[in-house]
Amino acid sequence: MTLIMDRALLEIDDNARDVHFEDESCVGYDHDSQHVAITTMYNRCGTKQEQDKENVIFTNKVTFYKPSPENGTIITREHYLHIPVTCNLKRTQILGESFLPKTEQYVFHEERYGEFSLRMERYDSSNFQTPANDSGRVTLGTPLYFGIHLASVTNLTLLIESCWATGSSDPMDDHRYDIIENGCAIDSTTYIHAGFPQTFKTFTIAAFAFIGEYDRVYVHCSILICDNNDSGSRCTQGCLSRSRRSLQPAGYRSKPHTITSGPLSDASRSSRAMLFDTADGGPEYQDLLMTVAVSALCVLFSLTVIMALVIVRMCRHRRPELIGYQRVDNTE
C-alpha cells in the first residue's frame, strides 16, 4: 500500500526520508516536487492485519519527527506527527471463466480502499503451467483444466465455494448447470486438485455442451477469501457435504466473489456452423450464396442440354429399324 502526502502539510525540507512507518527502516521518498510517498507490502514495516465479516483490514502509522530548538535553547516543544493508515480489502468478489476464454485479470478497487485481483484461467494440462491456446474450441468429453489465482495480498487463502455453467455470460441465467457446490464436486467428471499454493486453486471437468440452441458455454465460480492463519475459517473446511453443512465455521469468511469468462464452444459444432451460417453473415455471405446458386443452375442446365443431345443421337441411330425398311425384289 502506498500513501502520498502533501509536502506542505509535513513541513519538511528536501529530505523525504524523515518520514517513516512504525518500522523506522521503512522511509519515504520523493513522489514529485510537491508530494512525498511511502510504500509497504501488506506484511512489512509493522503493518497489522485484522478482519471483520466483510473486510480484511491492514493498519500502520506514518510518523514524522524532526525537532528544532525553541528560541535558540536546547529544548523543543514540537510533537511527533502521526498519520494513521488503513487499507480495507473487500472480501467478496465473483470470478468466472469459460470454454472460449479470453482471459483478463479482474482488479477490484474502491476509492480510499486497497486493491487486489482474482483471475481464472484455463490450462492445457494437469500441471497448470501453460495456458490453453485453442481459441476456446474444445472437443466434447476432453478434460478442461481451470485455475484461480489470488494476487497482491499476503496471508490469505481462497476456496472455490461453487461453480456453474450457463449458456450466456450472465451468471444469474436460469439456464444453468451446477459443477461445484459448497466446495464439493457434484458433476461426475469434476475433480478438485490439492497440493497447490494457498493463493492458487484448481479443478478439472470434462467438456460438455448444452442441449438446444446454445453454442456457447460460460463457466462462473463463486470464491471465498479467508485468513490463511485462521484454522476455523470456511476455507479450511473445504468440501461440506450435507451432513456437515450445519457446522458453522468459527472464523471469519468473505462473502462470495464471482468472476466470469468465456465462451467455450464445441469444436464439431463450430465446424458445422462455418458451413451453415445464418443470413446475418453480411454482404459477403449473401454474395457467396448467390454465387453458389448461380453455379448450381448453370451445371443443371448444362447437364440437361447434354442429356437432350444424347437422346437425339440415339434416336437417329435407331431410325431405320423403327421405320421398318424391307428389301424388295428387283425386276427387269
C-alpha positions in Angstrom: 0.0 0.0 0.0 1.2 3.5 -0.9 0.4 6.8 0.9 1.0 10.1 -0.9 1.3 13.2 1.3 1.4 16.9 0.6 4.9 18.1 1.5 3.5 21.4 2.8 1.5 19.5 5.5 4.5 17.7 6.7 6.6 20.9 6.9 9.7 19.1 5.9 12.6 20.3 3.8 14.0 18.3 1.0 14.6 15.0 2.8 11.7 12.7 2.3 13.5 10.0 4.3 12.5 11.9 7.5 9.0 10.3 7.0 8.7 6.6 8.1 6.3 3.9 9.1 6.2 2.2 12.5 9.3 0.4 11.4 11.7 3.3 11.1 13.7 1.5 8.4 10.7 2.0 6.0 11.2 5.6 4.9 9.6 7.9 2.4 10.7 9.0 -1.0 10.0 11.9 -3.4 6.9 11.3 -5.4 7.2 14.7 -7.1 8.2 18.3 -6.2 5.1 18.8 -4.0 4.4 15.3 -2.6 6.2 12.7 -0.5 5.2 9.0 -0.9 5.8 5.9 1.4 5.1 2.3 0.4 5.0 -1.0 2.2 3.9 -4.6 1.5 0.9 -5.8 3.5 3.1 -7.8 5.8 6.1 -5.4 6.2 7.0 -2.2 8.1 5.0 -3.0 11.2 1.7 -3.4 9.3 -1.0 -5.1 11.3 -3.8 -7.2 9.9 -7.4 -7.5 11.3 -10.6 -8.9 9.9 -14.4 -8.5 10.0 -17.2 -10.2 8.1 -16.7 -8.0 5.0 -13.1 -6.7 5.0 -9.5 -7.7 5.5 -8.0 -4.6 7.3 -4.4 -3.6 7.2 -3.2 -0.7 9.5 0.0 1.2 10.1 1.2 4.6 11.2 3.2 7.1 9.3 5.5 9.2 11.6 7.5 12.4 11.1 9.7 13.9 13.8 12.5 16.4 13.3 12.6 18.6 16.4 14.1 22.0 16.2 15.2 24.0 19.2 13.0 26.6 20.8 14.3 30.2 20.6 17.9 29.0 20.4 17.7 26.9 23.5 18.3 23.2 23.9 14.6 22.3 24.4 11.8 21.8 21.9 8.0 21.7 22.2 7.4 20.2 18.8 5.4 16.9 18.6 5.6 13.8 16.6 3.3 13.9 13.6 1.3 10.6 13.4 -0.9 9.7 10.4 -2.9 6.5 10.9 -3.1 4.5 7.7 -5.9 1.9 7.0 -6.3 -0.2 3.9 -9.6 -2.2 3.6 -9.8 -5.1 1.1 -13.3 -6.2 0.3 -13.6 -10.0 0.8 -16.4 -10.8 -1.6 -16.0 -11.0 -5.3 -17.3 -13.1 -8.3 -14.9 -14.8 -10.7 -15.7 -16.5 -14.0 -14.1 -18.4 -16.9 -15.5 -20.1 -19.9 -14.9 -22.6 -22.6 -13.8 -19.9 -25.0 -11.7 -17.8 -22.7 -10.1 -14.5 -23.5 -8.5 -14.3 -20.1 -8.3 -11.0 -18.3 -7.4 -10.0 -14.8 -10.1 -8.7 -12.6 -8.8 -5.9 -10.4 -11.1 -4.8 -7.6 -10.6 -1.2 -6.4 -12.6 1.4 -4.4 -11.5 5.0 -3.6 -9.7 5.0 -0.2 -9.5 1.2 -0.3 -6.7 -1.1 -1.4 -6.9 -3.4 -4.3 -6.3 -7.0 -5.1 -7.1 -9.3 -8.0 -8.7 -12.6 -8.7 -8.1 -14.3 -12.0 -9.4 -17.5 -13.5 -7.6 -19.1 -16.4 -7.8 -22.4 -18.4 -4.7 -24.5 -18.9 -3.6 -27.2 -21.4 -2.8 -30.0 -18.8 -3.0 -31.0 -15.2 0.3 -29.4 -14.3 -1.4 -26.0 -14.7 1.6 -24.2 -16.1 0.8 -23.4 -19.7 -2.5 -21.5 -20.6 -4.7 -23.3 -23.2 -4.3 -21.9 -26.7 -7.2 -23.5 -28.6 -9.4 -20.4 -29.2 -12.0 -21.9 -26.9 -13.0 -24.6 -29.4 -12.9 -27.9 -27.5 -13.9 -31.4 -28.2 -16.7 -32.8 -26.1 -15.6 -35.2 -23.3 -12.0 -33.9 -23.2 -10.7 -32.6 -19.8 -10.6 -28.9 -19.2 -8.2 -27.5 -16.6 -9.2 -24.4 -14.7 -7.0 -22.5 -12.2 -7.9 -19.5 -10.0 -5.3 -17.0 -8.8 -5.4 -14.6 -5.8 -2.8 -11.8 -6.2 -1.5 -8.8 -4.2 -2.5 -9.9 -0.7 -0.4 -11.9 1.8 -1.6 -14.4 4.5 -4.8 -15.0 2.6 -6.2 -18.1 1.0 -9.2 -18.9 -1.2 -11.9 -21.5 -1.5 -13.8 -22.4 -4.7 -17.2 -22.4 -3.0 -19.3 -23.1 -6.1 -19.0 -23.2 -9.9 -21.8 -23.4 -12.5 -22.2 -23.1 -16.3 -24.6 -21.1 -18.3 -25.4 -20.6 -22.0 -24.8 -16.8 -21.7 -22.3 -14.5 -19.9 -24.9 -13.7 -17.3 -24.1 -15.6 -14.0 -27.7 -15.3 -13.0 -29.1 -17.0 -16.1 -31.8 -19.6 -15.1 -30.4 -22.0 -17.8 -27.6 -23.3 -15.7 -25.7 -26.5 -14.8 -24.0 -26.8 -11.4 -20.4 -28.1 -11.3 -19.2 -27.4 -7.7 -21.4 -26.7 -4.7 -20.4 -26.0 -1.1 -16.8 -26.7 -2.0 -17.8 -30.2 -3.3 -17.6 -31.5 -6.9 -21.2 -32.5 -7.9 -20.5 -33.2 -11.6 -19.3 -36.7 -12.0 -16.3 -35.7 -14.2 -15.2 -32.8 -11.9 -12.0 -33.2 -9.8 -10.8 -30.5 -7.4 -7.0 -30.7 -7.1 -4.9 -30.4 -4.0 -1.2 -29.6 -3.4 -1.1 -26.1 -4.9 -0.2 -22.9 -3.1 -2.7 -21.2 -0.9 -3.4 -18.5 -3.5 -4.0 -20.9 -6.4 -6.8 -23.4 -6.6 -7.6 -25.7 -9.5 -10.2 -28.1 -10.8 -10.8 -30.2 -13.9 -14.1 -31.0 -15.8 -14.9 -32.9 -19.0 -16.1 -30.6 -21.8 -19.8 -30.6 -22.4 -22.4 -28.7 -24.5 -25.9 -27.5 -23.7 -28.8 -29.3 -25.5 -30.7 -27.0 -27.8 -29.9 -23.7 -29.4 -26.8 -23.0 -27.2 -23.5 -22.9 -29.0 -21.5 -21.4 -26.1 -20.7 -22.5 -22.5 -19.7 -19.9 -19.8 -18.2 -21.1 -16.5 -18.7 -19.0 -13.4 -17.2 -19.5 -10.0 -18.0 -18.0 -6.6 -14.9 -17.5 -4.5 -14.4 -17.1 -0.7 -11.4 -15.4 0.7 -10.1 -16.3 4.2 -7.2 -15.6 6.6 -4.7 -18.4 6.0 -3.8 -18.4 9.7 -7.4 -18.9 10.8 -7.8 -22.7 11.4 -11.5 -22.3 11.8 -12.3 -20.4 8.6 -14.6 -21.7 5.9 -11.7 -22.1 3.6 -10.0 -24.7 5.8 -13.2 -26.8 5.9 -13.1 -27.4 2.2 -16.0 -29.6 0.9 -19.1 -29.5 3.2 -21.3 -32.5 2.5 -25.0 -32.3 3.5 -24.2 -34.0 6.9 -21.6 -31.3 7.6 -23.4 -28.2 6.4 -24.8 -27.5 9.8 -21.3 -26.9 11.1 -20.7 -23.2 11.1 -17.0 -22.0 10.9 -15.7 -20.3 13.9 -13.5 -17.9 11.9 -14.4 -15.2 9.5 -15.1 -15.7 5.8 -15.7 -13.4 3.0 -18.9 -13.0 1.0 -18.8 -14.7 -2.4 -16.9 -13.1 -5.3 -17.9 -14.1 -8.8 -15.9 -13.8 -12.0 -16.9 -14.9 -15.5 -15.1 -15.5 -18.7 -15.9 -17.3 -21.9 -17.3 -18.6 -24.0 -16.3 -22.2 -24.8 -17.7 -23.9 -27.8 -18.0 -27.4 -29.2 -15.3 -27.8 -31.9 -17.6 -30.1 -34.0 -20.5 -27.7 -33.7 -18.3 -24.8 -34.6 -17.2 -26.6 -37.8 -20.9 -27.2 -38.8 -21.7 -23.5 -38.0 -19.0 -22.5 -40.5 -20.8 -24.4 -43.2 -24.4 -23.4 -42.3 -24.1 -19.9 -41.1 -27.1 -17.6 -40.6 -28.3 -15.0 -43.0 -26.8 -12.3 -40.7 -23.4 -13.0 -42.2 -23.5 -9.7 -44.1 -23.0 -8.8 -47.8 -20.1 -11.2 -48.3 -22.2 -14.1 -47.1 -25.1 -13.1 -49.4 -22.7 -12.9 -52.4 -21.4 -16.3 -51.6 -24.9 -17.8 -51.5 -25.7 -16.1 -54.8 -22.6 -17.4 -56.5 -23.3 -21.0 -55.3 -26.9 -20.8 -56.5 -26.0 -19.5 -60.0 -23.2 -22.1 -60.4 -25.7 -24.9 -59.5 -28.2 -23.6 -62.0 -25.5 -23.5 -64.7 -24.4 -27.0 -64.0 -28.0 -28.3 -64.1 -28.7 -26.5 -67.4 -25.5 -28.0 -68.9 -26.5 -31.5 -67.8 -30.0 -31.1 -69.3 -28.6 -30.0 -72.7 -26.1 -32.9 -72.8 -28.8 -35.4 -72.0 -31.0 -34.0 -74.7 -28.2 -34.3 -77.3 -27.5 -37.9 -76.3 -31.2 -38.8 -76.6 -31.5 -37.2 -80.1 -28.3 -39.0 -81.3 -29.6 -42.4 -80.0 -32.9 -41.8 -81.8 -31.1 -41.1 -85.2 -29.0 -44.3 -84.9 -32.2 -46.4 -84.4 -34.4 -44.7 -87.0 -34.0 -47.3 -89.9 -35.2 -50.1 -87.7 -38.0 -48.1 -86.3 -39.3 -47.2 -89.8 -39.1 -50.8 -90.8 -37.3 -50.8 -94.2 -37.5 -54.1 -96.2 -35.6 -55.5 -99.1 -37.7 -55.8 -102.3 -37.0 -57.9 -105.4 -35.6 -56.2 -108.5 -37.3 -56.8 -111.8 -36.1 -56.1 -115.3 
